[in-house]
Amino acid sequence: MRKIGVRELVGFILRSGDLNSSLSSFNTPQAGTRIHKRLQHHRGKTYQAEAPLQTEVELNGRPVLIHGRADGLIMQDDQVEIEEIKTSDVEWDFLPENQLILYWGQVKLYAALLMREQPNIDQVRLTLTYVQTPDEVQTTEHQTITRTAALAFFEQVITEYEDWLALQESLARDRVQTAAQVTFPFPTYRKGQRELAAVVYKSAVLGKHLLLEAPTGTGKTISTLFPAVKAFATDRVERVFYFTAKQSTRRVAEAALAQLRERGLRIQSITLTAKDQIQFPEEVDVEPENNPYFQGYYDRLKPALKAILTEGRHLSKDLIQSYARQYTLDPFEFSLDVSLFCDVIIGDYNYLFDPVVHLQRFFAVENRANFFLVDEAHNLVDRAREMYSTSLSQVDCEALLNDLPRNMANRSLRKRLQAMSQQFQRLQDELPPHQTELDLADSDESFTQAVGKLSERIRQWLAKQPTGPKVEAVRLFFFACLTYSKINELFGTNFRFRVILQDGKITVRLFCMDASPFIKEQLELGRGSVLFSATLSPLPYYQRVLGNEPDGLKYQLPSPFSSNSQTILIATYINTTYNQRTNSLAAIVASIHNLVTSKRGNYLVFAPSNAYLDQIYQAYRDRFPEQAVQKQTPNMTPADRDQFLAAFQRPKTNPVLGFALLGGIFSEGIDLVGDRLIGTAIVGVGLPGLNSETDLIRDYFDQQNGQGFAFAYQLPGLNHVFQAAGRVIRSVQDRGVILLLDRRFTEPRYRQWFPADWRTVHLVHNQDELRQQLQHFWQTPNDL
């Protein structure tokens, strides 16, 4: 039997009027739950908290269970009362009418459910308790509804929903039936690809979390999406989320879905695009009350949804914008609303993992019908750590103070900003002499309270202000304060409270050293997940930092390439430790030149920092000025990146040597297939530069498992090396050289972490041996 929640009914059927972004709340679920429980606890013995209510109806000829939980139910003698508790950081007086309609609609439906199950109840007292955070200002309103009115309201909502339910069921039938019939979109599986698809399918059906390493060339995208889509046919999976960090991998996922559609798959799919990239140009810097795409948004939404859902195509940014303009809807919000009807949703990591901007409509509660695919999962480690870290700056606080005029309208806000500035100054005074950083295991309660009080004052001030640059500056600081408060609620042993003094001003930073508990918590909101990448070696490390799931599955797919498709050479005669860089520069340049001249073609050189890259590049240019070169520079625009890669398109007529940053934009996510790249030289073992926060991570993991240096420095650095090396072999036809220019690669503490297809490496002890090994490799025919 299909089940429909009261909140779902209300949110879709009763929503009307304007789109109001000011209603976005920064409350954490924990804060809302805490307030609910406290209020419920003090309601008395006759008060039934979280009272389950349900009724069965027939819609489209099928039984449907309408269900929900009232926050409070009192049934005493002939008096019946239902309470709904709402929490938000918006003041009661600023709640728009269409929001109150939703609140009252929910409690009215609860009354109807109760009356349908208990015919002796003639009327119900409805109570709406609204708590505005963070000061927990409480407002309580009452209404009374009769049996006739409640049941009529219920029938009105159900009748309208029946049409939408018919549409949803039609889409679901297409999804299930065509998923059962669709076949793999290629004539044959590549080596290991069938096994990869099988383990993904089992994870989806059985509800497991899988950590998967599959080398480049195995077709990871189609090998994960295809089995996940096939799981639709079991009815255990109803929606697949494909999360990734890059636009390029999103496009690959879209192409895989297009291939499956060509095989008869009929599903609704969408790529979610960041707001600043999809909104119309005329919306930028326009207040919601003056934005025609916000005004009356919900009055035009449903016709637009029905229209776009008949497309049968992947809902791309361009398609969404086309319909949004036709129906005068904000394209970003429209994409989120139409995603509720989609079977596959492609988007950035932050839609699931970011505690501030994650999609509440999907991830407020657990849903065992959702299955997660997380591409390039090695990138999630640092991304998640930053998502759960935040900073507040004394400079920004004092800039607001200086810009705000001294008048009565600003007096209260200026007072709070001054109090906040004093908190920054207090922290500066508490710094030990001659020390510019302080790291504490506990959050500072006085500072946090000041942030909360300032946030509330800014909220009140903003509600009374016209638009303008000064208002926008205050608004940005307001969001920074709200983010700080939200992250602070999560503060635990995996955080440090950092006080940083720079140029005489303080920055307070809540730094998350280990985001694995939060990754785990978010992944458990779905049925299961597959976190996959070409470089997840060693798997135990990534299992620990990507959720630490004790019952999770681990799978490493062998390389599909022949044993002599690549050769890995370690130059033992080169030492790139910091104090030896100058001494080894000539040997590095000579080694790169031996690599480039061993076979005509394109090559890439990677170095671990911009300064070191510049040093190597300049030395090479001075020694071999005739060589055609390209160099990555800081802050390259998309056009600059395209120009860099375009130089690699003619390897036979115009071969090029590229210089790029290890761990940068050209060390992963680019495909120079075939002879467009036949070798790479990697200078150094990729260790991140020494810094305070990486040292904190080291100390944290030293206490956790005694592997602090490996977890903070060594393994993240090696992942950059593996990613850069992976640029060489992109298909079964590719062939190339990986030259590791650092003697440390020979040491057991590094070689123990090498992936399986790196077990056979060749040591070269001088330039002559390097030339001999290169000559031998290129003269040996491929055994394919």
VOGU-3710 file (C-alpha; in Angstrom, 3 decimals, decimal comma):
1> mrkigvrelv> 0,000/0,000/0,000  1,290/3,452/-0,897  1,860/5,791/2,056  1,648/9,575/1,876  2,679/11,870/4,716  0,548/14,796/5,816  3,505/17,153/5,487  4,030/16,034/1,881  0,349/16,643/1,085  0,307/20,078/2,632
11> gfilrsgdln> 3,606/21,187/1,147  2,556/20,371/-2,391  -1,179/21,048/-2,551  -1,589/24,089/-0,292  1,507/26,077/-1,183  0,612/29,255/-3,059  1,681/32,833/-3,620  5,203/34,217/-3,586  8,537/32,515/-3,221  10,094/34,077/-0,140
21> sslssfntpq> 13,762/33,278/0,388  13,743/35,075/3,743  11,976/32,048/5,221  15,119/29,956/4,933  15,953/28,905/8,472  19,393/28,182/9,887  18,026/26,060/12,706  19,627/22,657/13,043  17,332/19,618/13,290  18,820/19,042/16,742
31> agtrihkrlq> 17,704/22,502/17,891  14,177/21,976/16,594  13,944/18,551/18,215  15,204/19,927/21,523  12,544/22,656/21,565  9,800/20,193/20,624  10,744/17,799/23,417  11,011/20,549/26,017  7,559/21,932/25,197  5,997/18,480/25,035
41> hhrgktyqae> 7,522/17,537/28,378  5,796/20,431/30,154  2,342/19,924/28,638  0,966/17,658/31,365  -0,088/14,041/31,831  -3,050/14,197/29,442  -0,792/15,345/26,588  0,169/12,639/24,086  3,378/13,645/22,278  4,084/12,520/18,707
51> aplqteveln> 0,590/11,056/18,399  0,340/8,781/15,326  -2,675/9,509/13,103  -3,663/7,775/9,883  -6,549/6,930/7,624  -6,968/4,835/4,507  -8,515/6,211/1,304  -8,914/4,995/-2,253  -7,140/7,055/-4,899  -7,106/6,066/-8,559
61> grpvlihgra> -8,621/2,727/-7,620  -5,881/1,835/-5,155  -5,720/1,975/-1,360  -3,504/4,763/0,002  -2,559/5,387/3,630  -2,495/9,019/4,691  -0,408/9,287/7,840  1,433/11,660/10,147  2,370/12,433/13,722  0,782/15,307/15,561
71> dglimqddqv> 3,235/17,037/17,881  0,603/16,894/20,621  -2,871/15,407/21,193  -5,120/15,966/24,218  -8,321/13,943/24,542  -10,033/14,630/27,835  -13,761/14,099/28,320  -15,415/15,814/25,347  -12,485/18,204/24,731  -10,044/17,363/21,906
81> eieeiktsdv> -7,006/19,475/21,079  -4,247/18,986/18,514  -1,049/21,010/18,739  1,467/21,656/15,984  4,856/23,085/17,027  6,953/24,991/14,499  10,437/26,425/14,972  12,242/28,916/12,780  14,519/31,924/13,117  11,966/34,198/11,382
91> ewdflpenql> 9,916/36,476/13,636  6,218/35,607/13,906  5,127/39,021/12,651  7,157/38,556/9,467  5,717/35,169/8,518  3,822/35,618/5,233  0,234/34,486/4,901  1,077/31,606/2,550  3,386/30,138/5,210  0,672/30,323/7,869
101> ilywgqvkly> -1,700/28,565/5,468  0,739/25,642/5,390  1,094/25,551/9,173  -2,657/25,598/9,794  -3,264/23,226/6,885  -1,091/20,600/8,510  -2,918/20,694/11,845  -6,305/20,748/10,051  -5,395/17,561/8,226  -4,404/15,943/11,516
111> aallmreqpn> -7,859/16,831/12,834  -9,464/15,255/9,759  -7,447/12,036/10,205  -8,543/11,831/13,833  -12,205/12,476/12,987  -12,244/9,874/10,201  -11,027/7,262/12,649  -13,238/8,425/15,554  -16,756/9,348/14,357  -17,832/10,579/17,809
121> idqvrltlty> -15,590/13,665/17,648  -17,560/16,700/16,434  -14,952/19,428/16,736  -11,270/19,901/17,549  -9,384/22,805/19,036  -6,331/23,531/16,863  -3,242/25,009/18,486  -0,284/26,404/16,573  2,774/27,034/18,741  5,518/28,942/16,983
131> vqtpdevqtt> 8,986/29,279/18,524  11,336/31,840/17,006  14,959/30,955/17,631  17,572/31,515/18,892  15,908/33,457/21,737  12,980/30,999/21,717  10,278/33,665/21,544  7,013/31,728/21,719  3,730/32,625/19,997  0,576/30,533/20,379
141> ehqtitrtaa> -2,590/30,823/18,269  -5,844/28,811/18,386  -8,614/27,876/15,989  -11,576/25,518/16,214  -12,631/23,251/13,366  -15,865/21,269/13,075  -16,205/17,758/11,703  -17,940/19,050/8,564  -15,240/21,622/7,856  -12,358/19,227/8,595
151> laffeqvite> -13,680/16,457/6,343  -14,490/18,900/3,554  -10,951/20,287/3,772  -9,557/16,761/3,686  -11,566/15,855/0,565  -10,465/19,043/-1,180  -6,791/18,274/-0,592  -7,096/14,590/-1,473  -9,028/15,254/-4,682  -6,395/17,637/-5,987
161> yedwlalqes> -3,601/15,301/-4,963  -5,224/12,386/-6,812  -4,313/13,908/-10,186  -0,696/14,318/-9,132  -0,627/10,833/-7,705  -1,765/9,482/-11,067  1,125/11,305/-12,739  3,613/9,974/-10,157  2,341/6,422/-10,562  2,593/6,653/-14,342
171> lardrvqtaa> 6,200/7,835/-14,054  6,930/5,079/-11,523  5,525/2,402/-13,853  7,770/3,640/-16,639  10,734/3,601/-14,275  10,180/0,076/-12,976  9,145/-1,565/-16,254  11,866/-0,079/-18,442  14,537/-0,584/-15,779  13,718/-4,289/-15,826
181> qvtfpfptyr> 14,082/-4,406/-19,607  17,036/-2,105/-20,251  20,293/-3,789/-21,214  23,920/-2,755/-20,930  24,511/-0,102/-23,607  27,665/-1,659/-25,067  28,141/-4,937/-26,980  30,485/-6,379/-24,363  31,741/-5,630/-20,881  35,320/-4,515/-20,412
191> kgqrelaavv> 37,562/-6,597/-18,220  36,203/-6,492/-14,681  33,232/-4,313/-15,620  30,587/-7,000/-15,129  31,940/-7,793/-11,646  31,944/-4,096/-10,800  28,313/-3,703/-11,892  27,325/-6,797/-9,915  28,768/-5,551/-6,629  27,076/-2,155/-7,108
201> yksavlgkhl> 23,736/-3,842/-7,803  24,025/-5,971/-4,673  24,844/-2,878/-2,618  21,704/-1,162/-3,901  19,386/-4,117/-3,397  20,781/-5,229/-0,032  21,208/-1,690/1,306  24,976/-1,677/1,836  27,664/0,990/1,810  30,416/0,173/-0,682
211> lleaptgtgk> 33,868/1,717/-1,048  35,005/1,000/-4,600  38,324/1,565/-6,350  38,138/1,034/-10,096  41,078/2,104/-12,283  40,630/4,540/-15,143  39,366/2,764/-18,225  36,954/0,437/-16,443  33,987/2,692/-17,240  33,117/3,573/-13,648
221> tistlfpavk> 30,209/5,872/-14,484  28,170/3,467/-16,581  29,229/0,559/-14,353  27,691/2,271/-11,324  24,707/4,013/-12,903  23,531/0,981/-14,903  23,213/-1,408/-11,925  21,719/1,358/-9,767  19,076/1,932/-12,454  18,460/-1,828/-12,735
231> afatdrverv> 17,700/-1,799/-8,991  14,628/0,334/-9,799  13,003/-2,863/-11,058  13,118/-4,362/-7,565  11,023/-1,489/-6,109  13,576/-1,261/-3,300  15,246/1,768/-4,886  13,085/4,634/-6,134  15,619/7,432/-6,514  19,350/7,513/-7,298
241> fyftakqstr> 21,535/10,496/-6,444  24,788/10,888/-8,360  27,109/13,245/-6,467  30,334/14,634/-7,861  32,652/17,606/-7,461  33,190/18,525/-11,100  31,101/19,587/-14,077  33,083/17,262/-16,332  32,028/14,167/-14,395  28,424/15,392/-14,306
251> rvaeaalaql> 28,485/15,505/-18,098  29,793/11,936/-18,194  26,892/10,833/-15,985  24,428/12,639/-18,274  25,940/10,873/-21,279  25,582/7,490/-19,545  21,888/8,166/-18,902  21,455/9,157/-22,561  22,945/5,813/-23,607  20,483/3,977/-21,369
261> rerglriqsi> 17,580/6,002/-22,762  18,628/4,882/-26,236  18,157/1,344/-24,935  14,573/2,080/-23,926  14,942/3,375/-20,373  12,190/5,868/-19,473  13,044/7,806/-16,345  13,014/11,407/-15,171  16,511/12,749/-14,524  17,940/16,152/-13,723
271> tltakdqiqf> 21,241/17,912/-13,138  21,040/20,438/-10,309  23,002/23,616/-10,991  24,251/26,132/-8,440  22,004/29,150/-8,005  24,510/31,699/-9,280  24,995/29,660/-12,452  21,347/29,072/-13,366  19,434/32,181/-12,241  18,533/34,692/-14,930
281> peevdvepen> 20,848/37,717/-15,279  17,989/40,104/-14,527  17,477/38,430/-11,132  20,942/39,241/-9,814  20,864/41,675/-6,855  17,066/41,999/-7,067  15,162/41,679/-3,789  12,526/38,895/-3,671  9,658/41,372/-3,353  10,747/43,014/-6,620
291> npyfqgyydr> 11,627/39,830/-8,503  8,900/38,843/-11,014  10,231/35,258/-10,991  9,513/35,098/-7,230  6,163/36,879/-7,197  3,269/34,425/-7,549  5,798/31,608/-8,043  3,634/28,867/-6,494  0,573/29,952/-8,452  2,394/29,117/-11,719
301> lkpalkailt> 4,480/26,175/-10,539  2,096/23,257/-11,071  1,327/23,946/-14,749  5,059/24,262/-15,399  5,758/20,946/-13,652  3,155/19,108/-15,716  4,583/20,587/-18,898  8,259/19,809/-18,290  7,576/16,283/-17,027  6,199/15,333/-20,453
311> egrhlskdli> 9,617/15,993/-22,059  11,041/12,529/-21,455  14,519/14,027/-21,685  17,227/14,732/-19,166  16,374/18,031/-17,492  19,488/20,058/-18,170  20,222/23,617/-17,138  19,149/24,947/-20,559  15,871/23,024/-20,562  14,998/24,132/-17,035
321> qsyarqytld> 15,740/27,768/-17,907  13,562/27,503/-21,004  10,521/26,376/-19,030  11,284/28,749/-16,163  11,240/31,713/-18,528  8,072/30,506/-20,239  6,213/30,269/-16,899  8,042/33,173/-15,163  9,646/31,047/-12,465  12,992/31,322/-10,731
331> pfefsldvsl> 15,006/28,578/-12,492  16,958/27,495/-9,417  13,875/26,969/-7,271  12,064/25,413/-10,230  14,882/22,877/-10,625  14,567/21,916/-6,951  10,784/21,536/-7,212  10,864/19,436/-10,369  13,605/17,258/-8,848  10,947/15,838/-6,497
341> fcdviigdyn> 9,534/14,024/-9,535  12,913/12,768/-10,792  14,355/9,282/-10,500  18,023/10,218/-10,970  19,431/13,465/-9,587  22,944/14,602/-10,492  24,582/17,313/-8,399  27,422/18,544/-6,262  28,529/16,920/-2,996  27,103/19,807/-0,989
351> ylfdpvvhlq> 23,500/18,831/-1,765  23,907/15,887/0,610  26,893/16,641/2,830  26,927/20,397/3,496  25,261/21,126/6,861  24,165/24,605/5,751  22,933/24,157/2,160  22,009/20,460/1,902  18,620/19,679/0,367  16,107/19,613/3,208
361> rffavenran> 13,379/18,330/0,881  15,300/15,079/0,407  17,572/14,751/3,409  15,655/15,985/6,431  14,854/12,388/7,391  15,976/8,912/6,401  14,527/7,489/3,182  15,348/3,858/2,467  14,272/4,263/-1,171  17,204/6,620/-1,911
371> fflvdeahnl> 20,544/5,270/-3,141  23,709/7,371/-3,322  26,529/7,237/-5,872  29,528/9,427/-4,916  31,993/9,911/-7,770  35,677/10,851/-7,335  35,152/10,110/-3,638  38,768/10,881/-2,735  37,833/14,571/-3,177  35,149/14,298/-0,508
381> vdraremyst> 37,701/14,093/2,325  38,893/17,701/2,068  35,553/19,009/0,768  33,653/17,628/3,757  36,285/18,862/6,199  35,824/22,378/4,826  32,005/22,077/4,802  32,119/21,532/8,551  34,617/24,335/9,219  33,821/28,037/9,364
391> slsqvdceal> 35,369/31,389/10,306  34,396/34,806/11,636  36,648/37,823/11,176  37,192/40,856/13,378  37,994/42,813/10,206  34,500/42,186/8,795  32,840/43,006/12,104  34,650/46,327/12,475  34,092/47,210/8,819  30,350/47,056/9,452
401> lndlprnman> 30,743/49,261/12,517  32,668/51,841/10,520  30,148/51,843/7,651  26,950/52,031/9,700  25,879/55,642/10,393  25,462/56,636/14,041  21,689/57,147/14,248  18,738/55,788/16,220  17,850/53,221/13,540  21,292/51,648/13,816
411> rslrkrlqam> 21,884/52,185/17,510  20,862/48,726/18,710  22,777/46,942/15,924  25,896/49,027/16,494  25,774/48,110/20,177  25,796/44,402/19,337  28,588/44,845/16,796  30,639/46,654/19,437  30,029/43,777/21,863  31,147/41,351/19,171
421> sqqfqrlqde> 34,270/43,411/18,508  35,051/43,322/22,217  34,850/39,523/22,132  37,438/39,470/19,350  39,638/41,808/21,394  39,249/39,619/24,486  40,505/36,616/22,537  43,458/38,644/21,281  44,303/39,680/24,850  44,225/36,023/25,917
431> lpphqteldl> 46,826/34,997/23,336  50,137/34,076/24,976  52,920/36,634/24,384  54,536/36,498/20,914  52,005/33,860/19,793  49,784/34,396/16,729  47,703/31,215/16,953  45,851/29,385/19,688  44,088/26,042/19,278  41,598/24,915/21,893
441> adsdesftqa> 39,717/21,670/22,334  36,581/23,482/23,520  34,470/26,142/21,874  34,380/29,551/23,567  30,930/29,944/25,136  31,071/33,729/25,596  32,068/34,249/21,984  29,323/31,919/20,770  26,670/33,703/22,831  27,778/37,037/21,400
451> vgklserirq> 27,431/35,615/17,882  23,893/34,437/18,638  22,804/37,782/20,087  24,321/39,650/17,146  22,535/37,341/14,683  19,188/38,087/16,294  19,808/41,831/16,243  20,870/41,764/12,583  17,742/39,787/11,703  15,536/42,448/13,302
461> wlakqptgpk> 17,496/45,238/11,621  17,343/43,665/8,138  13,561/43,335/8,332  13,268/47,131/8,451  15,857/48,121/5,862  15,537/49,011/2,167  17,919/47,382/-0,267  21,418/48,740/-0,844  25,162/47,923/-0,675  25,394/48,494/3,085
471> veavrlfffa> 22,454/46,208/3,706  24,059/43,509/1,568  27,301/43,719/3,563  25,339/43,267/6,791  23,429/40,375/5,241  26,648/38,571/4,285  27,999/38,914/7,814  24,633/37,726/9,118  24,915/34,509/7,109  28,476/34,044/8,349
481> cltyskinel> 27,200/34,334/11,937  24,368/31,865/11,311  26,775/29,389/9,741  29,076/29,763/12,740  26,215/29,012/15,134  25,139/25,987/13,117  28,649/24,503/12,956  29,188/25,251/16,637  26,234/23,010/17,507  28,182/20,140/15,934
491> fgtnfrfrvi> 31,413/20,965/17,792  33,040/17,936/19,397  36,349/16,171/19,901  36,934/16,227/16,140  37,024/20,057/16,146  39,398/22,741/17,299  38,509/26,308/18,254  41,203/28,353/16,528  42,190/31,933/17,349  44,374/33,406/14,603
501> lqdgkitvrl> 46,058/36,819/14,804  47,011/38,432/11,500  47,834/42,092/10,887  46,626/42,940/14,373  43,147/41,464/13,886  41,602/38,186/15,049  39,923/35,471/13,014  38,028/32,792/14,917  37,820/29,487/13,097  35,936/26,337/13,989
511> fcmdaspfik> 38,131/23,746/12,303  36,862/20,227/11,631  39,775/17,795/11,638  37,694/14,715/10,870  34,365/14,922/9,007  33,826/11,148/8,893  31,049/11,125/11,564  29,046/13,616/9,500  29,680/11,786/6,214  28,480/8,586/7,877
521> eqlelgrgsv> 25,384/10,297/9,275  24,416/11,682/5,875  25,030/8,421/4,019  22,763/6,637/6,473  19,879/8,836/5,332  19,613/6,561/2,289  19,315/2,883/1,589  22,976/2,484/0,751  25,811/4,089/-1,161  28,752/3,540/-3,457
531> lfsatlsplp> 31,746/5,831/-2,965  34,041/5,265/-5,922  37,173/6,588/-7,546  40,142/5,482/-9,590  42,348/6,250/-6,580  41,138/5,016/-3,211  44,361/3,373/-2,139  44,804/2,347/0,542  41,167/1,381/1,095  41,416/1,148/4,917
541> yyqrvlgnep> 42,465/4,810/5,044  39,533/5,939/2,919  37,161/3,710/4,843  38,223/5,548/8,002  37,973/9,112/6,673  34,861/8,619/4,503  32,426/7,530/7,157  34,213/4,805/9,114  31,357/2,409/8,311  32,215/-0,826/10,189
551> dglkyqlpsp> 29,853/-2,978/8,104  30,741/-1,302/4,810  31,981/-3,268/1,836  35,325/-2,697/0,123  36,112/-3,672/-3,452  39,167/-3,046/-5,608  38,929/-3,815/-9,289  42,164/-4,914/-10,991  43,504/-2,775/-13,803  41,974/-3,734/-17,163
561> fssnsqtili> 45,150/-2,786/-19,008  47,949/-5,055/-20,177  51,000/-5,320/-17,944  53,185/-3,406/-20,389  50,763/-0,613/-21,210  52,757/1,543/-18,822  56,107/1,539/-17,107  56,779/3,139/-13,733  60,295/4,395/-13,181  61,693/5,738/-9,897
571> atyinttynq> 64,722/7,999/-10,114  66,687/7,065/-7,008  69,358/9,677/-7,739  67,025/12,642/-7,104  66,319/14,114/-3,680  63,509/16,715/-3,614  63,364/17,390/0,119  63,104/21,120/0,686  66,769/21,802/1,471  67,911/19,734/-1,533
581> rtnslaaiva> 65,692/21,245/-4,218  68,283/23,603/-5,613  70,961/20,905/-5,681  68,681/18,460/-7,530  67,346/20,938/-10,088  69,837/20,098/-12,836  69,191/16,359/-12,476  65,411/16,933/-12,617  65,706/18,991/-15,805  67,966/16,383/-17,428
591> sihnlvtskr> 65,584/13,565/-16,435  62,588/15,402/-17,896  64,499/15,959/-21,119  65,436/12,271/-21,325  61,755/11,425/-20,908  60,621/13,866/-23,592  63,253/12,794/-26,123  62,685/9,054/-25,621  59,672/9,191/-27,933  58,137/12,114/-29,795
601> gnylvfapsn> 54,847/13,149/-28,200  53,134/15,077/-25,417  54,266/14,974/-21,791  53,265/16,543/-18,478  55,474/17,502/-15,537  53,869/17,899/-12,094  55,389/19,712/-9,104  53,893/20,116/-5,599  53,845/23,931/-5,352  53,611/26,909/-7,676
611> ayldqiyqay> 56,996/28,201/-6,528  58,717/24,875/-7,169  56,898/24,505/-10,498  58,131/27,940/-11,585  61,682/27,024/-10,575  61,670/23,783/-12,604  59,929/25,393/-15,564  62,391/28,266/-15,774  65,409/25,975/-15,431  64,086/23,753/-18,216
621> rdrfpeqavq> 63,347/26,716/-20,491  66,855/28,082/-19,922  68,434/24,714/-20,721  66,186/23,694/-23,638  64,623/26,838/-25,127  63,666/25,051/-28,350  61,108/22,807/-26,590  57,443/23,811/-27,017  55,971/24,204/-23,533  52,769/25,098/-21,699
631> kqtpnmtpad> 52,582/26,105/-18,039  49,730/26,232/-15,579  49,435/29,576/-13,810  47,465/30,544/-10,693  43,847/31,671/-11,134  43,449/30,407/-14,687  40,108/31,246/-16,300  38,087/28,552/-18,121  39,386/30,004/-21,390  42,980/29,720/-20,111
641> rdqflaafqr> 42,392/26,081/-19,177  40,923/25,301/-22,580  43,913/26,927/-24,258  46,321/24,880/-22,124  44,598/21,593/-23,085  44,196/22,610/-26,750  48,002/22,576/-27,065  47,881/18,772/-26,581  45,645/18,079/-29,589  48,397/17,661/-32,249
651> pktnpvlgfa> 51,078/15,412/-30,725  52,472/14,219/-34,070  52,951/17,637/-35,631  53,223/19,914/-32,584  54,231/17,928/-29,500  54,228/19,853/-26,249  55,612/19,579/-22,738  53,228/20,835/-20,073  54,099/21,972/-16,546  51,263/21,693/-14,005
661> llggifsegi> 50,558/21,749/-10,289  50,328/18,426/-8,470  46,837/18,275/-6,994  45,679/21,045/-9,334  43,115/21,261/-12,115  45,231/19,335/-14,644  46,268/16,504/-12,341  42,811/14,917/-12,328  39,598/15,049/-14,292  41,187/15,635/-17,725
671> dlvgdrligt> 41,181/13,072/-20,531  44,121/13,209/-22,921  43,361/9,890/-24,581  45,605/7,962/-26,951  48,755/9,704/-28,122  47,686/13,079/-26,695  49,663/12,183/-23,555  52,324/9,466/-23,453  54,223/10,274/-20,293  54,323/12,214/-17,070
681> aivgvglpgl> 57,071/13,169/-14,640  56,070/13,722/-11,010  58,484/15,686/-8,865  58,287/14,814/-5,169  55,994/12,619/-3,122  53,220/15,224/-2,988  53,384/16,069/0,706  51,189/19,088/1,532  53,091/22,101/2,770  53,600/22,275/6,515
691> nsetdlirdy> 50,842/24,308/8,154  49,049/24,549/11,469  45,800/22,891/10,433  47,433/19,901/8,791  49,499/19,540/11,957  46,255/19,510/13,965  44,957/16,704/11,750  48,237/14,841/12,317  47,996/15,193/16,103  44,321/14,170/16,073
701> fdqqngqgfa> 44,939/10,946/14,159  48,042/10,215/16,213  45,690/10,030/19,183  43,084/8,099/17,198  45,223/5,392/15,609  48,907/6,351/15,800  49,030/7,190/12,056  48,897/10,951/12,183  51,656/11,685/9,662  50,253/9,175/7,175
711> fayqlpglnh> 46,673/10,461/7,484  47,529/14,168/7,429  50,457/14,357/5,020  51,600/11,152/3,396  48,384/9,596/2,062  46,739/12,821/0,830  50,004/13,610/-0,955  50,224/10,169/-2,511  46,658/10,464/-3,752  47,723/13,534/-5,739
721> vfqaagrvir> 50,582/11,475/-7,161  48,266/8,591/-8,114  45,793/11,004/-9,707  48,503/12,702/-11,766  49,918/9,356/-12,850  46,422/8,317/-13,897  46,396/10,951/-16,628  48,623/8,748/-18,793  46,543/5,600/-19,341  42,939/6,477/-20,148
731> svqdrgvill> 41,907/3,626/-22,447  42,975/0,107/-23,403  44,847/1,480/-26,419  46,935/3,951/-24,385  50,575/3,431/-23,588  52,928/5,589/-21,580  55,586/6,298/-18,945  55,272/7,416/-15,334  58,540/8,868/-14,047  58,724/9,425/-10,284
741> ldrrftepry> 61,453/11,923/-9,501  62,166/11,360/-5,812  64,196/8,672/-4,025  61,569/8,529/-1,247  59,349/6,495/-3,567  61,748/3,591/-3,001  61,201/3,603/0,762  58,874/0,990/2,325  56,877/3,703/4,112  55,754/4,912/0,675
751> rqwfpadwrt> 55,802/1,729/-1,372  53,511/-0,017/1,132  50,714/2,319/-0,032  51,167/1,768/-3,772  48,061/0,500/-5,611  48,058/-3,071/-6,916  49,035/-2,128/-10,478  52,086/-0,265/-9,116  53,668/-3,309/-7,526  56,099/-3,662/-10,448
761> vhlvhnqdel> 58,319/-0,606/-10,675  61,801/-0,116/-12,069  64,534/1,717/-10,189  66,911/3,865/-12,190  70,068/5,050/-10,468  71,394/7,530/-13,027  70,574/9,199/-16,335  72,062/6,352/-18,400  69,797/3,785/-16,736  66,828/6,085/-17,264
771> rqqlqhfwqt> 67,548/6,319/-21,008  67,984/2,537/-21,238  64,691/1,815/-19,458  62,817/4,298/-21,627  64,311/2,862/-24,791  63,459/-0,686/-23,685  59,852/0,240/-22,933  59,182/1,977/-26,231  60,822/-0,825/-28,211  58,754/-3,522/-26,492
781> pndl> 55,492/-4,136/-28,370  52,186/-3,929/-26,510  50,846/-7,430/-25,787  47,240/-6,499/-26,544
//
